[in-house]
Amino acid sequence: MNTTTTFKPAQTDLPPEQELARLRWQCRRGMLELDTMLGSFLDKCFSQLTDKEKSAFYTLLNYPDQLLLEHLMGRTLPLDKDVAHVAKKIQAAAGP
Amino acid sequence: MSMDLPRRQFDTLVIGAGGGGLRAALQLAQADANVAVVSKVFPTRSHTVAAQGGINAALANVLPDNWHWHMYDTIKGSDYLGDQDAIEYMCRAASHLVVELEHAGVPFSRLDNGKIYQRPFGGQSQNFGGEQAARTCAAADRTGHVILHTLYQQNIRAKTHFFDEYFAIDLIRDDNGFILGVLVLEIETGEPLLIEAKTTLLATGGAGQLFRTNTNAHINTGDGLAMALRAGIPLQDMEFFQFHPTGVAGRGMLITEGARGEGGYLINKDGERFMERYAPHAKDLASRDVVSRAIFTEVKEGRGCGPDADYVLLKLDHLGKEVLDKRLPGICETSRTFLHIEPAEEPIPVYPTAHYTMGGIPTNRFGQVVVPVEQGEECIPGLYAVGECACVSVHGANRLGGNSLLDIVVFGRAAGNDIIQFLKNNRYHRKIDENSVQAALDHLHRWDKKDEGESVAGIRTDLQAVMEEYCGVFRTEEILKQGLEKVLEIEKRMEHVRLKDHSKIFNTARIEALEVENLLDLAVATVTSALARQESRGAHSRIDYPDRNDKQWLKHSLFFKEGRRLDYKPVTLQPLSVETFPPKPRVY
């Protein structure tokens, strides 16, 4: 019962500033928990990610909200180990 | 200029892709109407996805039940401000629509006998106030998610056209009062687009972002409500906003009442169990409004905790890790993730959190937007509203759990059906009023000014703080008057706000500015309506008028933007086919 959001390619050819703005909008979700976690991760950590981690972050953003919530709250582990690694980082950055 | 604008035409334009908008769109698309849905985020990221509890319907799968009992509970829950015709309509339709959702693909949880699982929720009773009922149909803890995804997939099958990541700016209206469509902005390109439609349905959700601490997604900025206000349409019952006493301080996430039900209790900075002073018998299990006001008072009187003394603590550690992990896993998870606090070792900082907008765009039970005229009221031709942005009014002064998902599917479908009739009688697009289009463009281009000014973020933060402090859970004449003054000051400051970034592609700063503008209009509506209502009813709790006053205030408020004028209209006490439920004291 999940609709995969394939509405944008994983990476775009936008200049970095605009790409960051696009990502910021992709971090707007249907739940406060996700808005909070993804938004603060984008601000605090995204620029320091390796290319591999960035790619995993793009993958994660395409997950439906409930699945994303389960991964980011640590209830379930993403099958892809790179995505799981980034999910852990997002969780760690969600604190005060 | 407006003549250069790209334009598209549809029979019906739906603004908002939550459950209400998608249910209406599905009804229309299945009837072969040419329907478009505009959504500022990808549709399945709408806030319906967050509704976990379930959807009420008197299926009687677990305990005896019928729609008439559900109707009674909803009216009582609304503190008698709900319109009884709409409530009867909703409760009667509920069972049929839940089965319809099931057939559309919603995987409801099951009982052993194969029937849909139903759980008991607060405010549900058998036999008009008797034993607890079990009326809430659930798909585990993700009912909103599965309903939203099912409706989205069905819409794709029915060939509904989606404008994903488009932001609605303003309604287009002609001199005869017809709504002719909406000016929207494509977020990716920053380019405006005029969508002409014979009918427009607003389904943009609530406005929880009015308050600093709230449970809502960031998208809940009440865009449709503000668009209606700007088009001269009043907003109904805006003073009624549902709060939960315990949200994560400064963050908003809900900490359920279950925490106190399991033996958790609140303390102030002195470690005092302060609820004993406010509610000697019920203590921490007193009603939501009492606990919320007690927390506010503790903080206001300097007994708050933390460096800014702006929250109290919810103590759970005495329950032990094993009990907490078993009975309150969600709270432990929230606390660990957002506070890095282990509830078995440390108390959780909490503060009242805003949750649901009971007020909204006034509609009848067909989803038609209605406005007062000399005798009674009349419909705005071509305009509909459903869901949290609408006020039909089935929730009155207080919404019951499980009734919000029901509201969106019942009235989404009803609006879809009425629009189909409207389209039969209005087969051609009316001529677009170019002055109205130009006014909407001017509104958008106001953000192109390039001189120095204040930032949008500062305005948003200040507005949310003022609303929380002066129009939250603790309301008196004096506090609300101060609140109104402060909101109006912020409104003045808004004139001098400028954007630093004038780029077009994914300029989220511009979208956030448009959202703050919307919130500001709604803040004025909310405080003005709250100041005027001199009684306590449902979620609107006035310290200086602690009782419900049916003689003077059994009526709906209507706030008009022009002149900040208030009007009132009677509550519909006459149901469609059964006897009225006359107002009684609301005791549980």
Interface residues (C-beta under 8 A of the other chain):
Chain A: M1 N2 T3 T5 F7 L14 Q18 A21 R22 R24 W25 R28 R29 G30 M31 L32 E33 L34 D35 T36 M37 G39 P64 D65 Q66 L72 M73 G74 R75 Q91 A94 G95 P96
Chain B: K40 V41 F42 T44 R45 S46 H47 T48 V49 A50 G105 V106 P107 R142 H145 V146 L148 H149 T150 Y152 Q153 D164 E165 I187 E188 N214 T215 N216 A217 H218 I219 R251 G252 M253 E333 T334 T337 F338 L339 H340 S503 I505 F506 N507 T508 I511
